Amino acid sequence: MELSESARAVFAVLAGASAATRPRLATEAGLSKPTVSSAVAELEAVGLAAHSGTASGATGRSAAVYRLGPAAGAVLAVDLGPDRTRVRGCALDGTSLAEGDGPRAEAADTVRTVLAALPADAPLRAIVVAVGDVTTRDRTGTGMRPATAKAGPVYDAMATALPPGVPVHLENNVNCAALAELHEGAALGRDTFGYLRIGVGIGLGIVIGGRVLRGANGAAGEVARLPYPWDQGREPRREALEEHIGVRSLLRRTAEAWRDTDGPCPRTAERLFALADEGHATARTVVAGHAADIGRLAAAVVAVLDPGLIVLGGAVGAHPQLLSGVRAELAELSWPTDVVSSALGDSGTVVGATRLAVARGIQTVTGGDPGRH
């Protein structure tokens, strides 16, 4: 639908505010009150805005309050994680409408369940899918898809559940988590930082001046491709650093270090950290070694970016027990840098994907720029 410039501006303000009076809409959109009245009437006529009550002002006068109308629609965010798929549907003001969580192998079913729970009268405006991969143009040149087999097959299977005709945007999962930490998490109030995810794999989300840095190939932050090992007599192998720092190698090193007198060897990172927290000597030694490895990776990040802040996230990286070791190694090797744990945990990627989806949904309605993401 074609909206006037003033109606597009008022819609964008209304989406950001959830509910607002005409005076507030006029102030935030930078428009005169008569222009706002005309814009609101235009939006109401097509179901994009609706009257939702009244509010008393400082002078005692009542002012009409408006919210998004049913035709504003909804958006869908999908986090195709390494083990789980998290899906969230929400309105264009960010209000959650439906959520789902299921195994990675059942991603399509999880998406279908959430889609079925969305209001039937709400058109789907945009879909954002977070994948653990670099994204690239598909064969047609009109869409996006994961660049490698890391996420390609699971994305293709999940995509069968997506409704046709709805714009789909792919974004790297670590970039989504970094965006969430910027607006709602551990980096709130900082506009430059690195989000370092350590889990099954490793990745870096780079935020510079409030924007996620993606790079010429969309591969900025793919620290798995840093050369490793890099010393005399050993040749680097592609993604060997991810293999070394990822959770599978952590558990392998745990098994190698475990003694007969240590009791049952932990088979998960969660159990390893729990034992370390209880003071188990071998567990603490393994965790300390892993923290040192992460600290060296963080030092490489700081040497290139000097971000001032590193947020540690991921199924392994977010464990607070790593903080002191990472901080100590980083302080020894590089410039002064704050290091904190993620404030959002496992939900960070879907939170960031939701923010992107809302911005793109608003763009679909208004034809504007999706903003600083």
N, C-alpha and C positions, 0 to 999 in steps of 0.2 A: 504494500500500500504506500502511496505517496503522502507524506506528512509535510506540513509547513516547517520551516526552520525553527520557528518558535515552539511548535508542538514537539519536535524532536528534542529540543533543549529541555523542555518541561518534563518530558518522559524520562530522560536520563536522570534528572534531579529526583524525580519521584521514585525511580528504581533504587537510587542510592539512599533515599531517606525512608523507604517503606511506606510512610504516611506523612503528609505535609499539608499545611494550610496554603491558601493562595498568596498571602504575604510572604511566607517562607519560600514558596516557589519563585516568586518575583525576585527576591533577594538573591537566591542561590543561582538562578538562571540568568540574572542580570537583565531582566525584562521589566517593562512597566506593568502595573496592575491590569490595565485594560487588555494588554497583549496577552498576559497570562490567562485572563478570563476567556479570551477567544481560543487560546491554545488548549485549555482544559476542556472547553466545549467540543473542540475538534477531537480530542482524545476520547472523551466520553461517547461521542457519536459512533466510534468504531470499536468500543469496548476495551480500549487500552487504559482507561482511567475510570474510577468509580468513586462516588461519594460514600464516605464511611463514617459520617457523624460530624460532630462539632466540637470545638475547643474554645475555652474562654481565654481571652487575651488579658493583658495587664490593665486595660481600660475597662474591663468588665464586659466588653462586647464579645459575642460568639462569632467564631469563624468556621467556615466549612472545612472539613478535613477530607483529603483525597488519598486514595491508594491506587495501586495498579489494578486494572480491570481484568476480567477472565481472558480476554483476547491477547493479553500481554504474553501469556504462554509460560513455558517451562524450559529448562535445560537439563542435560544429563552429563554427569562426570563419571568416568570409569577409570579405576586404578587396576591395571593388569599387573599385580605384584608377582614376585617370584614364587609364592606359595598360595596366596589368597587373592581373590578379586573383590574389590570394594566398589560399590556403585551408589551414587547419590543423585536423586532428582530434586530440583528446587525451582522455586519461582525466580523471576528476574530481579527481585529485591533480596535474594539470598535465602529466603525462607525455605527450610527443608520440607519437602513434600513426601519423599519416600527414600528408603535406604535398603541396601542389601549387601550381604557378605557371603561368599562361598569359595570353594576350592578353585584354584586356577583352571583346572581341567573342565570345570563346569561354568566357565565365565558367561557363555551365551545364555544359559538358564538363569543365572543371576541377573543379567541385564533384562531379560524378558520379564522377570518377576517385578522388577522395579518399574519398568515401563508400564506394566499392567496396573500398577498402583497409582500412577499419576492421574490427575483429574482428566476425565474424558474430554472436557471442553477446553483444555489448555493445549494450544498448538506447541509442538516441540520446536524450539528455535535454534538450538545448537547442541552439539555433542563434542565433548573433549575426552580423549582417551590418553591416559598416561601409560607409557611403555618403557620398559627397561632397555632402551636401545636408542641409537641415533635414528632420526626419521629422514626419509627421502621421498622424492616424487615417485608415484607409481608408474606403471608402464604406459598409461594413457596420458601422463603428464598433467592431469587435472586434479589428482588427489595425492594423499600422503600415505606412506606405509613404513613399518619398521625396516631398517636397512639390512639387517642380518637375521640369521636363524634364532638369535636370542629371543626375539619376540614375534617374529613373522608368523609362524604357524599358529600360535595361540591367538594372535590378533585376527588372522583370517577366519578362525573358527568362531571367535566372538562376534566378528562383524556381520555374520549371518543373522544376528538378532537385531541389528540396527535398522530402524525404519528408513525406507528410501526417501530421497528428496530433502533430507535434513543435513545441513553443513556439518561435516566431521573434521575436527582438528586433532592431530596427534602432537603430543608433547612428551619430551623425556621425563621420566618419573622423578628424577632427582631435581630437575628444574622446577617441577611442580611443588615439590617439598620445600625448595628454597624460597619460592614465592610465598608459600604459606608461612614460613618462619619470618619472612620480611614483614608481613601484614598482621600476623596473629600470634607469632611465636617468640622464640628466643632472640631474634634479631630486630624485634620491634624497636623503632627509634634509631636504627642504624640503616644507612642506605648503601653501604658497601661491606660485603662479607663473603665468606665461602661456606657453603653447606657441604660437609664431607660425610657421605653415607658409606657405612661399613656394614656389610651383611653377607648374603650369599655372594654378592659381587661388591665392587666399589665404584664410586662415582662422585663427582664434584659439581655442585650447582654454584655458579658464579654470579653474584649480584654487584653491579657497579652503578653507582648513582641512582639506585632504585629500580634498575632494569636488569633482567636476566640476560647474561651474555651467552649467545648461542654459537657464534663463530661462523666462518665462511662456509663450512660444511655441516653446520648444526652439531658439531662434535666438540665444542668447547667444554672442558671439564671431564672428558673421557680419560681419566687418570689411569684406567686399566691399561692404556696404551703407552704409558711411560716405560722407557727401556728398563728391563730388569731380567736377570741380574746384570750388573754393569761393573765388572772388575776383570782383572787379568786372568785369562784362561777359561772364562765362561761367557758364552755368547747370549745376548738378550733374545728372548722369545716373545712373540706377540701375546699380550695379556698375561704374561707370567707374573706380573705384580699383583693382578687380581687373584690369580691362583694362590699366591703366597699369603695374601692378607685376608682372603675370603674365609667364610666360616668353616668350610670343609677342611682347609689346611690347618685352621686353628684347632679343630677337633682331632686331626691327625697328630699334630704336635702334642696335644694333650695326652693322647694314647701312648706316644713314645716316651713322654716324661713320667707317666704314671708308674708307681711302684706297687709291688704286691701288698705292701703294708698300708697303702693309701685307701683301701676299700674299693667299692665298685667305681669303675672309670666312667665319668660323665659322658653321655652320648649326645647331649645338646649343649649349646652355648648357655642357655638359661640355667641348666644344672651346674655347669662349670662356674658361672658367676655366683650362684647361690653358695657353693662350697667355698669360694674365695671370700665371700662376705662373712662366712662362718669362721674364717681363720685357717682353713685348710692350707697347709704350707705349699704343697705341690700346685694346687689350683692357683694360689696367689702368685707363684713364680711364673706360671704360664700366662696368667692375665697381665702381669707386669711386662713380660716379653712382648705380648701383643700390643700393649699400650705404647711401648717403645717403637714398634714397627709403624703404628699409626702416627706417632709423633714425627717420625722421619718423613712420612708421606706429607703430613701437614707442613713440615719445614720446606719441602719442595714447592708446595702451593704458595706459601708465604714468600719464598724467594722470588717467585714470578709475579705474584699479584699484590703483595703487601696489603691484604684486605683489612687488617686491624681486628678482625673477629673471625674465628672459625667455630661453626656450629656442628657438633658431632651428632649424626643421626644414623638411622638404620637399626636393624634388629640386634646387631652387636654394638655398633658405635655409640648408641644412645645410653649405654650402661654407665652410670656415674662413676663406677669403680675405675674406669679408664682415664678419667679426667686428670688426676694428679700425674700419672705417668706420661700422658700426652703433653701436658703443660711443661713438665720437666725436660723432656726430650726436645721440644720445640724451643724452649728458652736456651738450651745448650747450643742449638744449631742455627737459629735464625733470629729475626727481628722480634721485638716485643709485640705480642699478639694475644688478645683475649681468646680463651677457649671455653665454651659452655656446651652443655648437653641440649639436645632438642627439647623444646617444650611441648611438641605435638605428637611425638611418638609415631605409632603406626598409621595414624590418621592424617599425617602431614601431606602425603601425596594426593589423597582424594580431596582434602581441603583446598590445596592449590589448584587442582584441576577444576574444582567447583568455581573458584574465583575466575579462572580463565573462561569457563563455560558461560558464566553470568555476563562477563564483559562482551563475549562474542554474541550472546543472545540479544543484548541491548543493541549491539552493532547491527544485527540482522533487522531489528525493528526500525532503527533510526538511520541506518546507512552511514554511521559515523566510524571513528577510530576506536578500536577496542581498548586503547589506553596504554598506560605504562606497565607492561608485563614482560 
